[in-house]
């Protein structure tokens, strides 16, 4: 029965939007009083038991499309692959008096269920979809976290968020995006060394898996970077010239640079726990540390993304500078 009701609501929603009428059953005591269009309705009532009628004012399907009003204003999203230095950037920005940068929140996994025909019909009547509800949920959760912080602006750092960058951009049209790049070989090496079977029981912990996972994220970062406006920065430059890079970033975000941001350890940031980003001794030191040296062997599968991001890779070097191959 519910399927029939659902189909009727769908048909009525289409009819009302296109011709201004809906299907309805004539009331028992008024069946003789055929509403216009009389000729068509007299045929419809005899053949189907339904007639065309004007919908009552204020019905759910007359609601305009969702306006997308949001509680958050100009949130900042750091888009990067895992193990690219996003935890360091989070705590540096979170040390600013106007910026709140909480531990990770994977929006991709914060969803809404609408599994039954009843709730689906209700949402359709309200002119809403599951994606609309999820955007409301994301906005409300993050706005609540920001309000509790006492600061005026939010910085969101979670590598998996880049996998839903299109939805994030649609949810917050005024968002600011920061693209954080790191040498792909260093990123994959860090991914591989930090593998924990407790978090990824489906993997064996091989280098091939680390390359595939890292490349998946880096490819999406590049896709987002080619479409969204934002600031691109490099982990290597952040660690080598932190004041210059952070000053540039503050200018992009429209906030003044505060020297104390570079001494992030004095602010007692939370979130240095496994599963919520970097939890190594380096990040816990409270000071910006130089990056680890690149591994001697560079996986061939990373040559393309290295070239796209301007990082060296043996496969991209001219043949004249490569080591000769012994025979």
N, C-alpha and C positions, 0 to 999 in steps of 0.2 A: 504493500500500500504506500509505503513511504517513497518508493521509487516513482510511483505515479504522481504523488504530490510534488516531488522534486522536479519532475519533468514539466509539470504544469507551471510551477514558479519560473522555471527557465524560459518556457514559451511566453509566459505573460511578461516577463522582464524584457524580452526581445520585442514583443508586440507593442508594449507601452513606449519603448524608446523609439520605435520606427513609425508607428501609425497613431499612437496615443490611445489605444484601446487595450483591453485585456479580456480573457475568457472568464465568464462567471456563470453560475447556475441561476436561472430566474427564481425569485422567491415564489413559494407555492401559491400565495394569495395574490400574486401579481403576474402570473404567467400569461394572462391574457393581454397585459399591457406591454407591448413589444417596444423596446427602446430603439432609437435610430442607431444604425441603418436598418429600417424596419423590414425591407424586403429580404436582405441578407440574413437578418436575425430570425425571421420566421422560418426560413429554410434550415438554419443551423439548429434551432431549438427542436424542430421535428426530427432532424437527422442525428443529432449528437447529444441533445439535452443541454447544450451550452449556448450562450449568446455573447456577443461583443458588447462591452459596456465601458464607460469611462472609469478609470481607477479613482478610488477615493483619494482626496488630497492627503499628503503626508505619508503615503505608503513607503515602505523601506526602499523599494527599487527606484524611487524618485530622488533619493539622496544623491548629491553631487559626488564626484570622485574624491577620495581622500586628499586633503590639502597638504599632508606631509608635515604639519607643524611639529617642531621638535623642541624639547627642553634644553638640549645642549646647543651652545653657540660656538661655532668655529672650532670644533674639536681637532686635535692634531693626531694623525695616524702615522706611525713609523712602519713602513713596509719594507721587509727584508726577508732573506732566507734565514733559517735557523743557524745559530752559531756565527752570526755576522757582526756581533758587537751591539746588538739592540738592547741588551740589559744594561750595558755601560751607558749608552745614550739615554736610556730611560732614567737612570739615577742622576745623570748630569742635568737633564732637563727638569726632573722632579726636585732638584735642589734650588730651583728658581722660586722666588716668593710668590709668583703668580701662576705657576704651573704645577698641576697635580698629575703624577705619573704612577699609577698603581701597578701592582703585579699583573701578570698576564690574565686576560679574559678572552678565550677563543670564541668569538661570536659565531663562528661556523657551527659550533656545537651547542649553542643556546637557541633552542627552537620552540615552536608551538605545534601542538597536535590538533588536527581537525579531522578525525578518522571516520566519524559517523555521518550518515546522510542528513541527520537532524542538524548537526552543527554546520555542515556545509551549506545547507539550505538557509540557515540563519545568517551565516556570513554573507552569502550572496544577496540576501534581502537587505543587508546593511551596506552593500557595496564594498565589502572588504574581502581580502584574500589572506591566506596564511602568511605570505610575505609581508603584507601590511602589518599584521599583528606582531610578527617577529621584529620588524623595525621599531614598532612602539615599545616592545619589550627591551630591545637593545638600548634604546634611548633612555628609557626609564631607569634601567639598572645603572647605566653609566652616570646619568644625572644624579641619582641618589648617592653614588660613590663620591662624585664631585662635591655635592652639597655637604657631605660629612667631613670632607677634607678642609673646608673653609677657604679654599682657593677658588679663583674665578674661571680657570680654564683647564681642560683635560688633555692629557697626552696618553694615547693608547698604544701600547707595544705588545704585539703578539704575532709571531711569524706566520701562524696559520691564517691570520686575518687576510693576508694577501691573496689567499685562494678564493676569497669572496669580495675582492676589491670593487667589483662592479656594483654589488649590493650596498657596500659601505658608501660609495660615492652617490648612489641614488638616495640612501637614507639621510645623509647629511650633505646637501649640496654646497654648504659653506665650509666643508672640512678642508684642512690644510694637510698636505701629504709630504712626508719626508722619505726619500728612497735611500736606504743605507746599503752600500755595496762593500763587499770585501773580496779579496782575491778568491775566486772559486775553489782553487786547490786548497787554500787555507781553511775555507769553510767546510769542505768535505773532510779534510783531515781532522778538524775539530769534531765534526759529526761522528766520525768513525771512532775517535778516542773516547767520546762521551757516551757511546752506546750502552744502554742499560736494558737487559732483557725483561726486567720487571715492567718497563714502560712500553716496550715493543716486543711482546712475546711471539708475534707472527714472523719476526725476522731472525736470521741466524747471526747477524752482526758482521757480515762480510763487507769488504771494501766496495764491491760492486753494488750492494744495496745502498751504501752511503752515497755513492756517486749518483745513483738513480734518484734517491730522495732529494739530495741537494740540488740536482739539476732540475727536478720538477719545480721546486720553489723558485729557483733563480730564473727559470724561463717565464714563470708567471710575474715575477717582479719586473722583468724586462717588458712584458706585455703591458702591465699597469703603467710603467714609466713612459711608455711610448704614447699613452693616451691621456693620462691625468696630468694636470699642471702640478708642479711641486718643486722641491729642492732635492737635488741629488748630492749626496756626500759619501765619502769613503772612510771606512774604518781606519785604514792606514794613515790618512791625513788627520783624523781625529786624535789618534794616539801620538802622532809626531808633532803636531802643532795645535794642541787643544784650544788655546785661547783664540787664535785666529778663526778656527773652524766654528767654535761655539758662538763667537761674536757674529759671524755670518748667519748662523742658524737663528740666533735671537732676532737679528734684523729681518729675516724672512718671516718670523712669527709675529713681528711687531711688538716685541718686548725688549726692554733694556738688558744689556749684558750685566751679569752680577758675578764678580770674581769668585765668590764663594761656591759657585756651581762646580768649579774644577776640583774643589775639596769635598766631594760628595760624601765621604766617609763621616763627616761631622754632622750629618743630618739623620742618621739612624734609619735608613731606608729598609723597608720590609720586602720580603719576596725572594731572598736568596736561598731558595729551596729547590731541590730536584723537581723537575716538571714545570717550574715557573720561570724558566730561563737559566742563565748562567749562575752556578752556585760554587764556582771554583775559588781557590785562594786568591787569585788575581782580583776578582771582582770584590771579594770580601776585604781586600787590603784598604779600600777607601780612597785609593789613588789611581789615576790613569796609568796603566802599565804599557810598555812597548809590546807589540804583537810577537807571537811566537814565530821563529823562522820557518820559511816554507820547507816542506819535505823535499827530499832530493828527487823522488820519483813523482811525476805528475800524470794522473790518469788521462789517457788519450780522449776519453769521452767529454772532457771539459774544455777542449781546445776552442770550440765554437763560442761558448759563453765568455771565455777569457778574451777572445778577439772582440766580441761585442762590447765588453766593458773596458777594454784597453789595458788588460793585464797580460804579462808575458806568459807564454807557453811554448815549449820546445817545438810543438807541431806547427806553430805560426811563424817561426823564425825563418829567414831566408836560408836556403840550402848552403850558402857560402859560409855561414857562421855556425852551422851545426857540426857536432863532433863527427868525424868520419866513421863509417861503419866498418868494423874489421871483418875480413873474409877469411 
